[in-house]
Amino acid sequence: MSDEEPIIVLENVYKIFGPNPRGRAFELCSAGVEKDEVQHQTGHVVGMRDISFSVNRGEIFVVMGLSGSGKSTAIRTVNKLHDVTHGRVIVEGTDVQQLRGAALQAFRREKLSMVFQHFALFPHRNVIDNTAYGLKVQGVEKDDRHEAAIEALAMVGLEAYAFNSPRELSGGMQQRVGLARALCTDPDILLMDEAFSALDPLIRRQMQDELMAIQSKLHKTILFITHDLNEALRIGNRVCILRDGKVVQIGTPEEILTEPADGYVAEFVQDVDQGRVIDVEKIMHPAVILDTNLTLAECLGALGERRGGFVCGTDGRPTGMLTKTDAATALAGGSTDLASVLRTDFDTTSPAARFNENYAAAGRGIPIAVVDDAGLLVGELEPQEIMEEMGRVEQLVDGFEREVFL
């Protein structure tokens, strides 16, 4: 999670490719002329137009867009693989675009590492030497850099392959070496440009899991580029969607899904499984907690409009559940004893759990207890409200006029 301290800041950045980027092409672009028209009139290609965003310390910030949206151009301004036409790129207080020569080289070596789509491993070096290459460039002694490389390889589960050749590894394993190489120098910042895009879907998902597991331990600041919205929403703390070199929307995965800024974003999110993004905390309610000294009739009255309530122990943990249906049935049969109709087979979930983790429990049609990490009851989730929330998102998306991708 981020602590809201900006580490990477792009301020009103333009990048125009061509022989005279600061001439008429920039004038047209900054005046709002569309990308294709700028190219038609000047022969220059607009990569980025007035892009601003910040990446906070310890977060995975995902920049997402289709081909030509400017996402890879944006990441390359952070380590000055691209000069900018206009604007500023600040990394931990350093104006990156002002760096030259040895200062730029030192910044690239010490502050950040980059993981590319294509593994970019040296075929003539074994895995451990590929992993330790950044430390070798820094002048670290062989024993020390190999020790650091083994630690990095262990993070990605490849320490056993340290002395193998890259060609002996699968594509997914080679990409793991690329990630280990980036981690080996212990950089503050990881730049990941379509890092998993060349992998098969299953391996890609495993790499996403690997990255999130590593991030939970190391808390790096990660700027991640992808064209896949499902990937963006799965791994990102926040997501920035680009189109034709412009920012369309920045938000949390849930905000992107439930509050699309326009029809372009809505077009993307309509095919996303909302259940993988929306969490329980969004729609859970305060639980009805029943006193065991109440009669069954009094408990039924206490439920009000809720479908069920919970009995808790003195420690605050739920021990039983009364559903409105069970209470009504028992009363109709002449019973007044609460204990006789309490259920213990209720399901539990957590506020941070996703909807899709609760589909099976929701299928039972009875309330789900929401408990915190200590097992204390903090709320309840009504199964039908999961479906209602999903339907609300679909209606919201359908409310936008469908836009055709260019």
Stockholm file with secondary structure:
# STOCKHOLM 1.0

chainA/1-406         MSDEEPIIVLENVYKIFGPNPRGRAFELCSAGVEKDEVQHQTGHVVGMRDISFSVNRGEIFVVMGLSGSGKSTAIRTVNKLHDVTHGRVIVEGTDVQQLRGAALQAFRREKLSMVFQHFALFPHRNVIDNTAYGLKVQGVEKDDRHEAAIEALAMVGLEAYAFNSPRELSGGMQQRVGLARALCTDPDILLMDEAFSALDPLIRRQMQDELMAIQSKLHKTILFITHDLNEALRIGNRVCILRDGKVVQIGTPEEILTEPADGYVAEFVQDVDQGRVIDVEKIMHPAVILDTNLTLAECLGALGERRGGFVCGTDGRPTGMLTKTDAATALAGGSTDLASVLRTDFDTTSPAARFNENYAAAGRGIPIAVVDDAGLLVGELEPQEIMEEMGRVEQLVDGFEREVFL
#=GR chainA/1-406 SS CCCSCEEEEEEEEEEEESSCTTSHHHHHHHTTCCHHHHHHHHSCEEEEEEEEEEEETTCEEEEECCTTSSHHHHHHHHTTSSCCSEEEEEETTEEGGGCCHHHHHHHHHHHEEEECSSCCCCTTSCHHHHHTHHHHHTTCCHHHHHHHHHHHHHHTTCGGGTTSCGGGSCHHHHHHHHHHHHHHTCCSEEEEESTTTTSCHHHHHHHHHHHHHHHHHHCCEEEEEESCHHHHHHHCSEEEEEETTEEEEEECHHHHHHSCSSHHHHHHHTTSCGGGTCBGGGTCBCCCBCCTTSCHHHHHHHHTTCSEEEEECTTSCEEEEEEHHHHHHHHHTTCCCSGGGCBSCCCEECTTCBGGGGHHHHTTCSCEEEECTTCCEEEEECHHHHHHHHHHHHHHHHTSCCCCCC
#=GC SS_cons         CCCSCEEEEEEEEEEEESSCTTSHHHHHHHTTCCHHHHHHHHSCEEEEEEEEEEEETTCEEEEECCTTSSHHHHHHHHTTSSCCSEEEEEETTEEGGGCCHHHHHHHHHHHEEEECSSCCCCTTSCHHHHHTHHHHHTTCCHHHHHHHHHHHHHHTTCGGGTTSCGGGSCHHHHHHHHHHHHHHTCCSEEEEESTTTTSCHHHHHHHHHHHHHHHHHHCCEEEEEESCHHHHHHHCSEEEEEETTEEEEEECHHHHHHSCSSHHHHHHHTTSCGGGTCBGGGTCBCCCBCCTTSCHHHHHHHHTTCSEEEEECTTSCEEEEEEHHHHHHHHHTTCCCSGGGCBSCCCEECTTCBGGGGHHHHTTCSCEEEECTTCCEEEEECHHHHHHHHHHHHHHHHTSCCCCCC
//
